[in-house]
Amino acid sequence: MQNGVSENRYQQCVNCVMDTIGDKDIVFDAAGVCNYCGEYSKLEAASVLKGAAGAKAFSDNIERIRQGGIGRKYDCILGISGGADSSYLAYICKRENLRPLLVHFDNGWNSESSVKNIQKIIQYTGFDLYTFVTDWEEFKELQRAYIRASVIDIEVPTDNLIIGALHRIAKQQNIRYILSGWNTVTEGIMPPSWNYRKKSDGRNLRSIYDSSSGRNLRKLPVHGFWNIIKSNYVHKIDTVALLECIPYNLKEAIEVLKKEMKWENYGGKHYESVFTRFYQGYILPHKCKVDKRKAHLSTLICSGQISRDEALKQLQEAPYDEELQARDKTYVAKKLGFTEPELDALLQQPLRSHSSFATDDDLWNLYFRLIGTARPVLRILKSVNNRTQQSSKPKFAG
């Protein structure tokens, strides 16, 4: 596409490495720069705090976490996977003398390197670790349901349940703050058609599961609309993205982790999970012509962490070792209860939209309408309250 007009030809952004392969939403300006570069700039300006503002926000966040933990065993929760972002957050917590409860969500797909990295984090920090082990049979059926549904984002089950587990444990432990490893400078670019952005759409997840199994989920910590409302308004749990307040450079963070913890690099973003590695490195390219490395590398280009030439060089290589891909395929099929021919047939089915299943959208639309209606009333009540307080103050002469 150019300037929103469809053209049946290949085009790649002259600034990053996003292109027309597998992306129906990309558009280019007259200079050949894609829409994602401009969107990234706006997102970074709105989300990433730099210089004195970033230092103050970081310091303020650390202090409110400390204050929120007074009288409690832990002042925050940090989910760790063994990957770079969560490992670096654990390093920051140690450096800043925070008292997090580390939580690892074990869905049965840990790679050997992720297990080793988690052990090294514990040894280095001395923090307590809580391992949340999913019910494998129910989780397996959920993953099978997503593959059968032929939706693009079959990582939603893990993403959703991690959030649900963290909020459940925060409630149980009376912890007010959850630390998030999400950050704009390494994750800011992602085409909307490449994943399902509403990770906490519990109704959508349950609908996809029900379409395959005909049963209700009973044992997994599904996170949806009502869970979010209760977490926000009843339990007062807040999510803090500390990496948005510091100059976060992925290469530099990895070097710190290697030096301080003897941390091992597993070779790809989120490749600490065997399933995620297979999903991003095999399923997406083969089924959807989607190479998520383009989005990850383009983000690093836009944030000034790598050059475009370096990114193009990386894209000339396979997503990961092809022999390992073959072994992963055999392993994933067997673990999920498919034969390899069955898995191949499922991966050849046409894509379906996540929104073809039930969603939480109607609940959110109602919520925002009610909020919009309530705001003027709340402003009036606040104004009346202020005037009442003013009129009740004692008057002094002269």
N, C-alpha and C positions, 0 to 999 in steps of 0.2 A: 504494500500500500504506500502511496505517497500523498500527503495532505488529505488523508481520509478517503482517497479514491483507490479502489481495488485495481491492482495490476498483476497479471499472471506472470510474474518474474521474481527471481530471488533478489533480495536486498538485505544488506547488513548495515547497521549503524556505523557511521564513521568515527564516533566517539567511544562507544562501548562495543560489546560483541553480540548484542541482541540482534536477531534476524527474523526473517519471515517463516522459517521452518517451524511448523507446529504452533504458531502463534497468530491467531486471528485478530488480535487486538492491537498489534503494533502498527504505528503510523510514523511517517518521517516528514520533517520539514524540508524546505527548499534546499537547505545545506546538507541534507542527508542524516541529520541527527534524529534519533528516535524519541518517541514520547516518554519513554522510561527515564531518560536522562533528565528531562525537565521535571518530571514527577519526583525523581530522587532529590533533586536540588530543593524542591519545596518541602519534602518530608524532612530532610536534614535540617533545614532552617527552622522548621516548626518543632522538631523533636530533640535534636542534639544540642546540648548546652555546652558552650565552649568558653575558654578563658576564665575570667573572674566569675562570670555567671555560672559556669559549670562547676568550678571549685566550690562556690557557695552552696549550690544545690546538692553537691555530693556531701559536703560537710553537714548541711541541714538534714539530709536523709539519714546519714549515719547517726546523728544525734537523736532524731525522733525514733529510730529503731532502738537505740539504747534506752531511751526514756520509756518506750513502750514495753521493754523487757524487764523493767524494775520489779523485783519481787517474783519473777518467773525464772524457771530453769533455762529457758531459751528466749532469745529476743527476736528470732526470725526463723524462717524455714527456707532451705535452699535445695531445690531438686538437682541432683547430679546424675549425669549419664556417663561420665568419663570423657566427654567431648571437651573441646577447647573453652567454649564460653562459660559453661558451668564450673569447670575446673579453675578457670581464672577468677571467677567470683568467689570460690572457696579460698583462693589465695588472698583476695582482697579482704575477706572476712577475717582471716587470720591476722593480716597486717593491721587492720583497724580494731582488733580486739572485740569483734562481735561474737555472739554466742549462738550460732545457728544450729538447728537440728538438720543434719543432712538427710535427704530422703532420696532413695533410689527406687525407681519404678521398674520392677523386674517383670517384663511381659514374656520372658522365655526366649528372647532373641539376642541376648548379650553376646558380643564378640569377645574373644580372649583378651584383646587389647583394652576393651572397656573395663573388664573386671580388674585387670592389672592397674589401670589408671585410678579406679575408685579406691583400691587398696592403698595406692601411693598417696592419694589425697588424705585418707584417714591417718596414715602414718605421719604425714607432714603436719597436718593441722591439729590432730588430737580430738577432732570434733566427734560427737556421737552420730552414728548412722542408723537410720530406720529403713529397712528394705521392705517395700510394699510389694508383695508377691501376688500377681493376679491369679484368679481361678483359670487355669490353663484351658480346660475344656470349653468354658463359656467364651473365653477370649479367642480361642481357635475358631469357634463357630462364628464369632463376630467378624474375624478377618476373612473367613471363607465367604461370608455374606457380602462383604464389600467387593471381593473379587468377582463373585457371581453377579452383583449388581452392575458391574462394568462402569463404575464411576472412576474419575481420574485420581481422586485423593484417597487412596486406600490406607494412608497413614493417619486419617482422622481418628480411628479408634485409639491409637496410642496417644495422640496429641490431646484428645478430649479426656481420656482417663487419667493421664498424668495430672492435668489441672484438677480433676475431681478428687484424686488421691491427696494432692497437696492441700486442698481446701478442707477435706475431711480430717486430715491429721492436724492442720492448724486449729480447727475447732476443738478436737479432742485434747490438744495440748495447751489450749488457751493462748495461742500465738497470734499476734495481730498482723505480722508482716510476712509476705512471701516475696523472696527475691527472684526476679526474672532475668534470665540470661539473654532475652531478646534484645537486639540492638540494630539500629538503622544502618550503621556503617558497614556491616557484613551481610545484612539480610533485607535491606530496604527495597530491592527490586524483585518483583515476582509477578509475572503476568496473571491477571485474574482467572484465566482459563486453565492455569496449570495447577491450581489447588482449590480447596474449598476454604474460604477465608473465615467462615463462621465455625471455628473449631469447637466452640461450646454450644453448638446446636444439638442438644440432647434428643429432641424429638426426631430430627433427621437421622441420627445414629440409630435410635430405637426402631424407626420405620424401616431402615435398610436391613437391620437384623431380623425384624419380623417378616419381611418379604421373603427371606430365605428359609428361616427356621420355623416360622409360625408360632414362636414362643416369645415370652417376655424376658428381658434381661433382669436377673435377680441378684447377682453377686458382684457385679462390676460397679465402680464408682462413677457412673455416668454424670456428666456435668451439663446442666441445661439452664433454661430461663429461671426457674424457681430457685435453683441452687445459687445462681448469681445474685438474685434479689436477697436471699437470706444471708449470703456471705457479706454483701455490701451493707445491708441495713440492720440486720440482727446481730451478726457476729463481728461486724466492723473490721473485716479482714481487708487489708490493703496490699496491692502488688506494687513493688518498687523495682524500677529498671535502672540499677546503678550504672550500667555500662553506657547509658545515655548521658551521663554527667562527667565522663572522663574522656581523655583522648585515647580511645580504644583502637589499637592497631593489632591485627590478628597475628602477623608474623612476630611482632615484638612480644605479644602475650605468650605465644608458643615457646619462644626462646626462654622466657622467664620460667614457664612451667617445666621445661626440660632441665633447666639449671637448678631450680629449687626442689622439684619433686621427682626428677628423673622420669617425667611424663613422656609417653610414647605417642607420636603422631600416627593416626590410623589411615591417612591418605585421602580423605574426602570429607566434605561437610556432612555430619550426621552419620558417617560410616561406622560409628561405634556400635551400631545395631546391624546384625546380619540381614534382617528383613529390610531395613531402610536402605542398606547398601544395594541389595538386589532390586528393590523397588526403583530407586533413583538411577542405578547404573544399568539395569536391564529392562524392567517392565516399562518404564516411561519412554525410553528411546524406541523400543520395539513396538509397543502398542500405540503410543501417542505421538511419536516423533518429537518428544520433548527431552531436551538435555538441560537439566536444572543447573548444570555447571555454568551455562551462559548467564543465567540470572545472578548466581553467586559471584562469578568473576566480574560481571558488569558492575555490580555493587561495589566491589573492591576498586575497580577503575574509577568510578564516580567519587569514591571517598578518598582517592589519591593513594591507595595502598599498593597497587600494582600498575604496570603499564599495559596498554592495549596489546602490544607485541607479546608480552609475557602471557597474557590471557589467550591469545590466538595460538601460541605454542602449546599451551596445556590442552586446548581443544583438539589439537591434532592427534592426541593420544586417546586410547579407549577410556571410557569412564572408569574402569578398573580392569585388572588382569583378566583376560578372557578365559583362562583355565579355571580361575577362581569363580568367575561367573557361572561356568558349567557346573562346578561343584555346588555352588549356592543354589542353582536351579533344582538340582536333585534333592538337596537338603530341604529347601523350602516346600517343594511339592510333597515330599514324604511327611514332613512335620505337620503340614496342614491337611493331610489325608487325601491328597490328589495324586493320581498318576501323572507322569510328565505329559502324556498326550492330552489328558483332561485339562491340565493347566494351560497347555498351548492353545487348546480350543477356546478356553475362557478368555485368554488374552487376545484372541482374534475377534471377539465380539465387538460390535460398534459401541462407542462411548455413550453413556447416558448422563444427563445432568443430575447433580445432587438434588436440585430443586424439583425433580420429577417425583421425589419422595416427600413425605410430610416434613415441614420445617417449623421452627419457632417464630417465624416472621410475623404471624398475626399477633402473637403475644407481645413482641417488641413494638410493633406498630401501635397497639393499644397502650402500652406503657408510655411511649413518647407522646401520644396524644394526651394522656392523662397528665403527664408532666407539663406539657405545654399549656394545658388548661389551668393547672394548679399554680403556675408561676405568678400570674397576675394577682391571684387571691393571696398567695404568700407574701407578695410585695406589699399589698394593702394591709395585711395583718401585721407585718413588720413595722410599717409606717405608723399604724395606730398604736402599737406597742411602744414605739419610740416616743410618740407624743404623750402617751400616758405616763411613761417614766419621767419625761421632762416636766410634766405638770405636777407630778408628785414630789419633785425635789423641793426642799425648803427654800423660801425666798428670804434673802437678807437685805436689809435697808442700806442705802447709801453707798 
